[in-house]
């Protein structure tokens, strides 16, 4: 088969990708929100001297 893998291993690889891609997108959105909240809190802590 392709690259020496049997067809069922390709199903496992595709299933893993289908599961991990939405989780990665969700994590990236959460991380972006967390970073923007951190910046907001830091600005409030040190005053608006920027």
C-alpha positions as CSV (number, residue, x, y, z in Angstrom):
1,X,0.0,0.0,0.0
2,X,0.9,3.7,0.0
3,X,4.1,4.4,2.0
4,X,4.1,0.8,3.3
5,X,1.0,1.2,5.4
6,X,-2.1,-1.0,5.2
7,X,-5.4,0.7,4.3
8,X,-6.7,0.4,7.9
9,X,-3.8,2.4,9.3
10,X,-4.7,5.2,6.9
11,X,-8.2,5.2,8.4
12,X,-6.7,5.5,11.8
13,X,-4.5,8.5,10.6
14,X,-7.5,10.2,9.0
15,X,-9.7,9.7,12.1
16,X,-6.9,11.1,14.3
17,X,-6.7,14.2,12.1
18,X,-10.5,14.7,12.0
19,X,-10.5,14.6,15.8
20,X,-7.4,16.8,16.5
21,X,-7.9,19.6,14.0
22,X,-11.1,21.0,15.7
23,X,-9.5,20.6,19.1
24,X,-6.5,22.6,17.9
25,X,-8.7,25.3,16.6
26,X,-10.7,25.4,19.8
27,X,-7.4,25.6,21.8
28,X,-6.0,28.4,19.6
29,X,-9.2,30.5,20.1
30,X,-9.1,29.9,23.9
31,X,-5.4,30.8,24.0
32,X,-6.0,34.0,22.0
33,X,-8.8,35.0,24.4
34,X,-6.6,34.2,27.4
35,X,-3.8,36.4,26.1
36,X,-6.0,39.3,25.3
37,X,-7.5,39.1,28.9
38,X,-4.0,39.0,30.3
39,X,-3.0,42.2,28.4
40,X,-6.2,43.9,29.5
41,X,-5.6,43.1,33.1
42,X,-1.9,44.1,32.9
43,X,-2.9,47.5,31.4
44,X,-5.3,48.1,34.3
45,X,-2.8,47.1,36.9
46,X,0.0,49.4,35.8
47,X,-2.2,52.3,34.7
48,X,-2.7,53.7,31.3
49,X,0.7,55.2,30.7
50,X,1.2,53.6,27.3
